[in-house]
Amino acid sequence: KFGHWSLEENKKYHWFLELYNSHFMNKHMRRMDKIFKTMANFIGSREAEQCRSHHQKMEKKYHSFSKILINLRKQHYNTQEPI
């Protein structure tokens, strides 16, 4: 699949970050676990490379992993608290 990520894909991306947040806090762990391949399987409609690229864009936009989560929580669930 190509193009913009749908609302459903972004919600799955967000859930994945919530579930695997410890992996994103540790770069070594991220590499060892092939986290973007796992993310691609979780989302189902995107390849690992697309997931990595999407995550890099989010990091560039929000500057930190915790800010990505806070913004996704606001967008999807109208809260900043952990889900």
Helices and strands as residue ranges (DSSP letters): H 7-19, H 21-25, H 27-32, H 35-43, H 48-62, H 65-77
